[in-house]
């Protein structure tokens, strides 16, 4: 069985590639520059159906997540992937929605519609917020130097936080066993508050850590030097939007816990595995 992994040099694809190979599967990285990856790799252009179809030909399965881009770019990528799948009919497609909400007309939503139209075997991993966001220097630094976890979510905002490692576990399970189809939600149940995150950091670092809610615009000022205005603004706006919500909690009925028997890592377990 040969699996194609999109974005294999990035935060989501890299753990999937590593997990597949660790389990003894043949896994090929689908990236823009094949020379940037150790092991089997194929160069792809998300906007080129021919490029994608060449990568998918004879594949047992494909792991897909859309790269960051404008709404128009993501829509183009989604349609190209859908057409390439229709041409080549890989045995299995697993998509991560990358934490984007399922809003009609957005890239992830268009991609899922395309796969449904192709009548192929697919599953969609639906995470909420990634724990890896907490590793940004502006977040992790104050945890280590001040004992304060500052993040742009209200203290009462319940969230099914999840790590990229957990998404990778779900992706491998879904790629290798086509018995589960449709949407699979990944994340913590019960959901976590900011204080729960702080407690996880406290256990890992064996010190006191408290949680402090940060204004999204203030958070934006901190990340602007890291990402630039074009990349930072959508992030800031997303956290402003979250101020209007009560939280982001996955459905138990469609959870990886229930459908795949997978329990997400606790915050301190995740930190320990990363060697932070």
C-alpha positions in Angstrom: 0.0 0.0 0.0 1.4 3.4 -1.0 0.1 6.6 0.6 0.5 10.2 -0.7 0.8 12.8 2.1 0.3 16.5 1.2 2.2 19.1 3.0 4.7 16.6 4.3 7.2 19.3 5.4 4.6 21.2 7.3 3.0 21.0 10.8 0.1 18.8 9.8 1.6 16.6 7.0 4.9 15.9 8.6 3.5 13.9 11.6 1.2 11.9 9.2 4.2 11.0 7.0 6.2 10.0 10.0 3.4 7.9 11.6 2.7 6.1 8.3 6.4 5.2 7.9 6.8 4.2 11.5 3.9 1.8 11.0 5.7 0.2 8.1 3.7 1.7 5.3 5.1 3.1 2.0 4.4 6.9 2.2 5.3 9.5 -0.4 5.6 13.2 0.4 3.6 15.4 -1.9 5.3 18.8 -1.8 6.3 21.7 -4.0 10.0 20.8 -3.9 10.6 17.1 -3.8 14.3 17.7 -3.1 13.4 19.2 0.3 12.2 15.9 1.7 14.2 12.8 2.8 12.8 9.6 1.3 10.1 9.1 -1.4 8.7 12.4 -2.6 6.8 13.8 -5.6 6.5 17.5 -6.7 2.9 18.8 -6.9 1.2 22.0 -7.8 -2.1 22.3 -5.9 -3.6 24.3 -8.8 -2.6 21.8 -11.5 -5.0 18.8 -12.0 -2.4 17.0 -14.1 0.3 17.4 -11.4 -2.1 16.1 -8.7 -3.3 13.2 -10.9 0.2 12.1 -11.6 0.9 11.9 -7.8 -2.4 10.1 -7.0 -2.1 7.5 -9.8 -2.0 4.0 -8.2 -2.1 5.4 -4.7 -3.8 3.3 -2.0 -4.7 6.5 -0.1 -4.1 10.3 0.0 -3.9 12.6 3.0 -5.0 16.2 2.1 -5.1 19.5 3.8 -5.4 22.8 1.9 -2.4 25.1 2.2 -2.9 28.6 3.6 -4.1 31.0 0.9 -6.8 33.4 -0.1 -10.3 32.1 -0.3 -10.0 32.1 -4.1 -6.8 30.1 -4.0 -8.2 27.5 -1.7 -11.3 27.1 -3.8 -9.1 26.6 -6.9 -7.0 24.0 -5.0 -10.1 22.2 -3.7 -11.6 21.8 -7.2 -8.3 20.7 -8.7 -7.9 18.0 -6.0 -11.4 16.8 -6.6 -10.9 16.5 -10.3 -7.6 14.7 -9.8 -9.3 12.2 -7.5 -12.0 11.7 -10.1 -9.4 10.9 -12.7 -7.3 8.5 -10.7 -9.7 7.0 -8.1 -7.3 6.5 -5.2 -8.4 3.8 -2.8 -9.0 6.2 0.1 -9.0 10.0 0.7 -8.5 11.5 4.2 -8.9 15.3 4.5 -8.1 17.5 7.5 -10.2 20.7 7.6 -7.3 22.3 9.6 -9.6 23.9 12.1 -11.5 25.9 9.6 -15.3 26.1 10.2 -17.5 24.2 7.8 -18.8 27.3 6.0 -20.3 26.8 2.5 -18.2 28.3 -0.2 -14.9 28.0 1.7 -12.0 25.8 0.5 -12.5 22.9 2.9 -16.3 22.8 2.3 -15.7 22.9 -1.5 -13.2 20.1 -1.2 -15.6 17.9 0.7 -18.4 18.6 -1.8 -16.0 17.7 -4.6 -15.2 14.3 -3.0 -18.9 13.6 -2.4 -19.5 14.3 -6.1 -16.7 11.9 -7.1 -18.4 9.2 -5.0 -15.1 8.0 -3.5 -14.2 6.5 -0.2 -13.2 9.4 2.1 -13.2 10.7 5.6 -12.8 14.3 6.9 -10.9 14.9 10.1 -12.3 18.0 11.8 -10.1 19.6 14.5 -10.9 22.8 16.4 -7.8 24.6 17.8 -4.3 23.1 17.7 -2.2 22.8 20.8 0.8 23.7 18.7 -0.5 27.3 18.7 0.6 27.5 22.3 4.2 26.9 21.2 4.5 30.4 19.6 7.3 32.2 21.4 4.9 35.0 22.5 2.8 32.3 24.2 5.4 29.8 25.5 7.9 32.4 26.6 5.7 34.0 29.3 4.8 30.5 30.5 8.4 29.7 31.2 9.5 33.1 32.4 6.5 34.4 34.3 4.3 31.4 34.9 1.5 32.9 32.9 -0.3 31.4 29.9 -1.7 34.3 27.9 -4.0 33.5 25.0 -6.8 35.4 23.1 -9.7 33.2 24.4 -12.0 34.0 27.3 -11.4 32.2 30.5 -14.8 30.5 30.2 -14.2 29.4 26.5 -14.5 25.6 26.4 -12.5 24.1 23.6 -11.7 20.6 22.3 -8.0 21.3 21.9 -6.0 18.8 19.8 -2.4 18.3 18.7 -1.0 17.6 15.3 0.1 14.2 16.7 -3.5 13.3 17.4 -4.6 14.3 13.9 -1.8 12.1 12.6 -3.1 9.1 14.6 -6.6 9.6 13.3 -5.3 10.0 9.7 -3.3 6.8 9.8 -6.3 4.9 11.3 -8.7 6.3 8.6 -6.2 5.7 5.7 -5.6 2.1 6.6 -9.2 1.2 7.6 -11.9 2.5 5.2 -14.7 1.2 7.5 -15.2 4.7 8.9 -16.4 7.4 6.5 -17.7 10.9 6.7 -16.7 13.4 9.3 -14.6 12.5 12.3 -14.1 15.1 15.0 -10.8 15.1 16.9 -10.2 16.8 20.2 -10.4 16.7 23.9 -13.6 15.4 25.6 -14.4 16.8 28.1 -13.3 20.1 26.5 -10.6 22.3 28.1 -10.6 25.8 29.6 -7.6 28.1 29.6 -7.0 27.1 33.2 -6.9 23.4 32.2 -4.2 24.3 29.6 -2.3 26.1 32.3 -2.5 23.1 34.6 -1.1 20.9 31.9 1.9 23.2 31.5 2.3 23.4 35.3 2.5 19.6 35.6 5.0 19.4 32.7 7.3 22.1 34.0 6.6 21.3 37.7 5.8 24.9 38.5 2.8 27.2 39.0 1.2 28.4 35.8 -2.0 30.6 35.6 -4.1 31.5 32.7 -4.8 35.0 31.5 -7.2 36.0 28.7 -5.6 38.3 26.2 -7.4 40.8 23.9 -7.2 39.5 20.3 -5.8 42.8 19.0 -3.1 42.8 21.7 -2.3 39.2 20.6 -2.1 40.5 17.1 0.5 43.1 17.9 2.6 40.3 19.3 2.4 38.0 16.3 2.7 40.7 13.6 6.5 40.6 13.7 6.4 36.9 13.3 3.9 36.6 10.5 3.5 40.0 8.9 0.2 41.8 8.4 -1.2 39.7 5.6 -0.9 36.4 7.5 -1.6 37.8 11.0 -4.8 39.7 10.2 -6.9 36.6 9.4 -5.7 35.0 12.7 -6.6 38.1 14.7 -10.0 38.3 13.0 -10.6 34.6 13.9 -10.1 35.2 17.6 -12.3 38.3 17.5 -15.0 36.1 16.0 -14.4 33.6 18.7 -15.4 36.3 21.3 -18.9 35.9 20.0 -19.0 32.1 20.6 -19.5 30.1 23.8 -16.8 27.7 22.8 -15.7 25.0 20.3 -16.6 21.5 21.5 -16.7 18.4 19.2 -19.6 16.0 19.0 -19.2 12.9 21.0 -21.1 10.9 18.4 -18.7 11.8 15.6 -15.5 11.9 17.8 -12.3 9.9 17.2 -12.8 8.5 20.7 -16.1 6.8 19.7 -15.4 6.1 16.0 -11.7 5.1 16.1 -11.1 4.3 19.8 -8.4 7.1 20.0 -7.9 9.2 23.0 -6.2 12.6 22.5 -3.0 13.3 24.4 -3.3 15.4 27.5 -1.4 18.8 27.5 1.5 17.5 29.6 1.7 14.2 27.6 1.8 16.2 24.4 4.6 18.5 25.7 6.5 15.4 27.0 6.4 13.7 23.6 7.6 16.8 21.8 10.5 17.1 24.2 9.7 20.7 25.2 
